[in-house]
Amino acid sequence: MLKANKIKHQHNNLFIDIFILLTSVSGVLFCFADYSLNLTLFVIFIAFLTCFLGRFKKQLGFVLPLMFSAFFLLIWNKNIINGFLNITNYLLNIYGEKTLTIVNLYKTDKTDLILIYMFIILILTLIFYTVLEFKCIWFYIFLIVLITACEIFLNLLKILGFILLIISLIFMIYREKLSKTSFKFILKTTVLTSLVFSIFLSIPNIRVNFISKYFENTVESAERIIYEENILPNGDFNNLKSYRPTNNVTLKIVMSSPKTCYLKGFVGDKFKNNKWQGIDYKTLYKNSDLFNALQKNNFYSQTQLSSNLNGKIKIIINNIGACKKFKYIPYMLCDKKILNSKNINDKNIINSAFENSGYSYSASDFDFDKITPSVTNEEKHYRDFVYKNYTNIDENFKNTVETLIGKYNSKNNAHYSYKNAKKEISELLGGFTYDKSSINNSNLTDNISNFASVTKSGYSVHFASLATMIFRYLGIPARYVEGYIITKNDVRNKSENSQITLTEKNCHAWVEYYQDG
């Protein structure tokens, strides 16, 4: 009887080890790769052989995956290296897209990734067999935290793999207790668990993105604490408050030649869910070759106005109480040192949470009214990108604007005259009421439509938003901007290199539009 129980115990141990190894390897694999029946069969085959041979002699469990790995490298080394480079390029593309970094990809041939995945399965089998033998439960917890982090920051995770990994962790924790349980009970539990998750996975639109959604608000809250907030909403109108600026200091600025200027911070490209959002990273990253070529030729959108002008002035900014998420830059920026040529720079300059709140740059001393268009090949290519991405307008806003200014039909896709557009927008908005107490009091519509059609009263964020929509309706690329204005009063009687102190009262929102050339 004792012998029979011992054999039963050994059988249970073998079954549990195979199951844990199978779900562990499959879990990590299918966290990042799409499900494949062929790969699953290979995982089952390798997991069974590894655990089965390991029962006779532990060393065989380690040696088997190594032998197979060596065999794969000897026979299909070129395919595996090529597959590895393809996966590396895939990860580099994801990193580049998420961080807007221009990355250098490896030259590879198009190939089926099955061999590299099989090689990865062998390596994973070796790792998890070692984990099984040494009962390293902490390794699973570390792995799950690491993979969850990948989902939060890179949106890489696939639900099937994550679920399998959780199951393997549960079985690993209760491994000793399960080995004393009847084989039939374990089998029934496994089948039932698989059935439940199969039903769960068959429900449409279920993705592990719920993890990133769950953390989205947490990240936003953390950003508010880390970067601090402006008195303006950084484009988010959902919890818009009345504009009650105080004399609290926001920026301290030293200019070698004090002058009035706009300092650009937050830039909104599209209005969705009642808030201005940046152009999505996918769109920007798809154009990484364009920005790489432009920046190699020293063309940056931030320095466009002043790239060929002399009379540079030095500006030093110390951020005291403004939002620290952005570096505040003037439109006459001509200092490329503050711009990272390896990043896709188009609108604002994001400031790292770990960077110093003080920075400096050079700018040109010029009069906007005296600028003449400078058409270059770089400007033409960038202009194509601008028209493709900054003229979009939602159908609802199109109807709202049409009601305000009348129907506009462009001829041959030509935009409206810049001069007439500015004149008509000024006249239209001149009939609206400037009201600092306007808040988000619209439950039925977004704040811009509410401002345009109902209340017709608001402050800078409302006026700038509607102006952006009208420019776009007239075929002129435009964006919504928040930042600070250095006014005539701020620079009056200021000598060279004297300090200019800005407060919340200098905070402002405006519209910027693109003029060809």
Secondary structure by P-SEA (a helix, b strand, c coil): caaaaaaaaaaaaaaaaaaaaaaaaaaaaaccccccaaaaaaaaaaaaaaaaaaaacaaaaaaaaaaaaaaaaaacaaaaaaaaaaaaaaaaaaaaaaacccccccccccccaaaaaaaaaaaaaaaaaaaaaaccaaaaaaaaaaaaaaaaccccccaaaaaaaaaaaaaaaaaaaaaaccaaaaaaaaaaaaaaaaaaaaccccccaaaaaaaaaaaaaaaaaaccccccccccccccccccccccccbbbbbcbbbbbbbbcbbbccccccbbbcccaaaaaaaaaaaaaaaaacccccccccccccbbbbbbbbbccccccccccccccccccccccccccccbbbbbccccccccbbbbbcccccccccccaaaaaaaaaaaaccccccaaaaaaaaaaccbbbbcccccccaaaaaaaaaaaacccccccccccccccccaaaaaacccccccaaaaaaaaaaaaaaacbbbbbbbbbbbcccccccccccbbbbbcccccccbbbbbccc
